[in-house]
Amino acid sequence: MPCTHINHMSDEDVKSWLNSFDTVMTDCDGVLWVGAEAIQGSPQVINRFRELGKRVFFVTNNSTKHRREYKQKVDTLGFGGDLDEIIGTAYLAASYLEDCGFDKTKKVYVVGSAGITQELDDVGIQYLPIGVEERMSITTDLNLLGAEDAGLYSKDVNAVIIGFTRSFSLLHIIYATKFLTNPNCLLIADSPDPTFSMRDENNVKHQCPGTGSMVAAVETAAGRKPIILGKPNPLMFEIVQKRHPSVKPERTLMIGDRADTDILLGKNCGLQTLMVGTGVHSLEKVKDWETSTDSEEQRLVPDKFADRLGDLLEYHP
């Protein structure tokens, strides 16, 4: 089915569409905010959804923050919401290990930030300190010095979790690869996003390497396929359904700015989808996918498109 721009819909059609869903799952960066600033109109739309009786969940592939930090951000920017309505990949990583019965006498090597380790703390899973690999040095033939003292050869490490870190380096790849020589060691990626959007001091948008780029480096070096937890993996929606069994996929709207994660999550779970043009992908790109002969590219086409989420404010179902 082709994508429909909401500007090309009649008022009645938009109102009917707004009445067709009871639950909203929305990405954050590029949809609700960019950096520390809310995108104009987005907080008002989220609060309007709640006024209309819709349940709103914030779903993000950003693992740099614990849900408590996201709660503070959504409150500060005017979105509101409860802690259990925030689902980030740091939380998913901890939940995944907890649900699969991870041996809590074992440890996790985290390539990422404190958002992941704080969520691991919440479920009682041990981990090596972030930055532990920086205590080591590498000889010219890539032998590791001091690794034994730091526990980096420890057979107790049974999982490697890769999230976003600005300090990603060759050391992370080397140590992750060493741990992954153990076939029982899990390789967990919190996100497949190869890039993310940032704005410079002149408010110019740039694409920067994301977690998916870091995961690809470790995957290549270790020869191991990761377990991907973030969008478009259905786990995001499964967590929502597990907590709220009344949530129905056909009456759930997934909002995002990126087709290969946000929109594809919706397609993978049978959700309605809305793309906004304030982040990664544009309407022009959507039009390219509509005419593509590649079935995988056709799956990236959202049901609806809006230039920005705030454009929905003018409609009252």
C-alpha positions in Angstrom: 0.0 0.0 0.0 1.3 3.5 -0.8 2.0 6.0 2.0 -0.5 8.7 2.6 0.6 12.2 3.6 -1.8 13.5 6.2 -1.9 16.9 4.4 -3.6 15.0 1.5 -6.3 13.5 3.7 -9.6 15.1 4.4 -10.4 16.3 7.9 -12.9 13.5 8.3 -10.4 10.9 7.1 -7.7 12.1 9.6 -10.2 12.1 12.4 -11.3 8.5 11.5 -7.7 7.4 11.4 -7.0 9.0 14.9 -9.9 7.0 16.2 -8.5 3.8 14.8 -5.8 3.3 17.5 -5.9 3.2 21.3 -2.2 2.8 22.0 0.8 4.9 20.7 4.4 3.7 20.7 6.7 6.5 19.7 10.4 6.8 19.1 12.0 9.8 20.8 15.1 11.3 19.1 14.0 12.9 15.8 10.3 12.5 16.6 9.7 14.2 20.0 13.0 16.0 20.4 16.4 16.7 18.9 19.2 16.9 21.6 17.8 18.8 24.6 15.1 20.6 22.7 11.5 19.4 22.1 10.4 19.5 18.5 7.6 22.1 18.1 4.2 20.8 18.8 5.3 17.3 19.9 4.6 17.6 23.6 1.2 19.0 22.9 0.3 16.1 20.6 1.5 13.5 23.1 -0.7 15.1 25.8 -3.6 15.3 23.4 -3.3 11.6 22.8 -3.7 11.0 26.5 -6.7 13.4 26.7 -8.3 11.2 24.0 -7.8 8.1 26.2 -4.8 6.7 24.4 -1.9 5.0 26.2 1.5 6.3 25.2 4.8 4.4 25.4 8.2 5.9 24.7 10.4 3.4 22.9 14.0 4.2 22.1 17.1 2.4 20.8 19.3 4.7 22.9 20.9 2.8 25.8 22.9 5.7 27.2 20.3 6.5 29.9 18.5 4.5 32.6 14.7 4.9 32.4 14.8 7.3 35.4 16.9 9.7 33.3 14.4 9.5 30.4 11.6 10.1 32.9 13.3 13.3 34.0 13.7 14.3 30.3 10.1 13.7 29.3 8.9 15.6 32.3 11.2 18.5 31.7 10.2 18.8 28.0 6.5 18.6 28.8 5.7 15.1 27.6 4.9 13.6 31.0 4.4 9.8 31.4 5.1 7.1 33.9 8.4 5.1 34.3 6.8 1.9 33.1 5.8 3.7 29.8 9.5 4.2 29.0 11.2 1.3 27.2 14.8 1.7 26.3 17.3 -0.8 25.1 19.4 -0.7 28.3 16.2 -1.9 30.1 15.6 -4.5 27.3 19.2 -5.9 27.7 18.7 -6.4 31.5 15.2 -7.8 31.0 16.5 -10.2 28.3 19.2 -11.6 30.5 16.8 -11.9 33.4 14.2 -13.7 31.3 16.6 -16.1 29.8 17.9 -17.2 33.2 21.3 -15.7 33.0 23.6 -17.2 35.6 24.0 -14.4 38.2 27.4 -15.9 39.3 28.6 -14.9 35.9 29.5 -11.4 34.6 28.8 -9.1 31.6 31.3 -7.2 29.6 29.6 -3.9 28.7 30.6 -1.8 25.7 28.4 1.2 26.4 27.4 3.5 29.2 26.1 3.6 32.7 22.5 3.4 31.4 23.1 -0.4 30.8 25.0 -1.1 34.0 22.3 0.7 36.1 19.6 -1.5 34.6 21.8 -4.5 35.2 22.1 -3.4 38.9 18.3 -3.4 39.1 18.1 -7.1 38.3 21.2 -8.1 40.2 23.5 -9.0 37.3 27.2 -8.4 37.7 29.4 -6.7 35.1 33.0 -5.6 34.5 33.4 -1.9 35.2 32.9 0.3 32.1 36.3 1.3 30.8 38.1 -1.6 32.3 39.8 -2.3 28.9 41.5 1.1 29.1 43.7 -0.2 32.0 45.3 -2.6 29.5 47.9 -2.1 26.8 48.6 -3.9 23.6 52.0 -5.0 22.3 52.9 -4.7 18.7 51.8 -8.2 18.0 48.4 -7.6 19.7 49.2 -9.6 22.8 47.3 -8.3 25.8 49.2 -7.0 28.8 47.6 -7.0 32.3 44.4 -8.6 31.1 44.5 -11.3 33.7 44.8 -8.8 36.6 41.7 -6.9 35.3 39.7 -10.1 34.9 39.5 -9.7 31.1 40.4 -13.3 30.6 37.8 -14.4 33.2 35.7 -17.4 32.2 33.0 -15.8 34.3 32.1 -13.4 31.5 29.1 -15.0 29.8 27.7 -12.0 27.9 28.9 -9.1 25.9 26.5 -6.2 25.6 27.2 -3.5 23.0 25.5 -0.1 23.3 26.5 3.3 22.2 29.7 4.9 23.5 31.6 7.9 22.2 34.9 6.2 23.3 34.5 3.1 21.1 38.0 1.9 20.2 40.1 -1.0 19.0 40.4 -2.2 22.6 36.7 -2.8 22.8 36.8 -4.9 19.6 39.8 -6.9 20.9 38.4 -7.7 24.3 34.9 -8.4 23.1 36.3 -10.8 20.5 38.4 -12.5 23.2 35.3 -13.1 25.4 33.3 -14.3 22.4 35.7 -17.2 21.7 33.7 -18.8 24.4 30.7 -20.3 22.5 28.5 -19.9 25.7 29.2 -16.2 25.8 26.2 -14.2 24.4 26.7 -11.3 22.0 23.9 -8.8 22.6 23.4 -5.6 20.6 21.0 -3.0 22.0 20.4 -1.4 18.6 21.1 -2.0 14.9 21.0 1.7 14.1 24.1 2.4 11.9 23.7 6.2 12.3 21.9 8.8 14.4 21.1 12.5 13.9 22.8 15.4 15.6 22.7 19.1 15.1 25.7 21.4 15.3 25.9 24.9 16.8 24.4 26.3 13.6 21.4 23.9 13.9 22.6 21.9 10.9 21.6 18.3 11.0 24.4 15.6 10.6 24.4 11.8 10.5 26.9 10.3 13.0 28.0 6.6 13.4 25.6 4.8 15.7 25.6 1.6 17.7 25.0 -0.6 14.7 28.4 0.5 13.3 30.1 -0.6 16.5 28.2 -3.9 16.6 29.2 -4.6 13.0 32.9 -4.2 13.9 32.6 -6.7 16.7 30.5 -9.0 14.7 33.0 -9.1 11.9 36.0 -9.6 14.2 34.3 -12.3 16.3 32.5 -14.0 13.5 29.4 -14.1 15.7 25.9 -12.9 14.9 24.4 -10.7 17.6 21.1 -11.0 19.4 19.5 -7.6 18.5 17.1 -6.3 21.1 16.1 -2.9 19.8 13.8 -1.9 17.0 12.9 -3.5 14.6 13.1 -6.6 16.9 9.5 -7.4 18.0 10.7 -7.5 21.7 9.9 -3.8 22.1 6.2 -4.5 21.4 6.2 -7.8 23.2 7.3 -6.1 26.4 4.3 -3.7 26.1 1.9 -6.5 25.5 3.3 -8.5 28.4 2.6 -5.6 30.7 -0.7 -4.6 29.2 -2.5 -7.7 27.7 -5.3 -5.5 26.4 -3.0 -3.8 23.9 -4.0 -5.0 20.4 -1.5 -4.7 17.5 -4.1 -3.6 14.9 -5.1 -0.7 17.3 -1.5 0.4 18.0 0.3 3.2 16.2 4.1 3.2 15.9 5.5 6.6 15.3 9.1 7.1 14.1 11.5 9.0 11.9 13.6 6.0 10.7 12.1 3.4 8.5 14.5 0.5 9.0 14.0 0.5 12.8 10.8 2.3 13.8 8.5 1.6 10.8 9.9 -1.9 10.3 9.1 -2.6 14.0 5.5 -1.7 13.2 5.5 -4.0 10.1 7.1 -6.8 12.1 4.4 -6.6 14.7 1.3 -5.8 12.7 1.0 -2.2 13.9 -0.2 0.9 12.2 2.7 3.2 11.3 3.4 6.9 11.0 6.6 8.5 9.8 7.6 12.1 10.6 10.0 14.1 8.6 12.0 15.6 11.5 14.6 12.9 11.7 16.5 10.5 9.6 14.3 9.6 6.6 12.4 11.9 4.3 9.2 11.7 2.2 11.4 11.6 -0.9 13.0 8.4 0.4 9.6 6.9 1.1 8.6 7.6 -2.5 11.7 5.8 -3.7 10.7 2.8 -1.7 7.2 2.8 -3.0 8.4 2.4 -6.6 11.2 -0.1 -5.7 11.1 -3.7 -7.0 12.8 -4.8 -3.8 10.3 -6.3 -1.5 12.4 -5.5 1.6 12.5 -1.8 0.6 8.7 -1.9 0.0 8.3 -3.0 3.6 9.9 0.3 4.8 7.0 2.3 3.5 4.9 3.7 6.4 1.1 3.9 6.3 1.0 7.6 7.0 3.5 10.5 6.8 3.6 13.9 8.6 6.2 16.6 8.2 6.3 16.8 12.0 4.2 15.3 14.8 2.9 18.7 15.7 0.9 18.9 12.5 -1.7 16.6 14.1 -2.7 19.3 16.6 -5.1 20.9 14.2 -7.2 17.8 14.0 -9.9 16.9 16.6 -11.4 13.5 16.4 
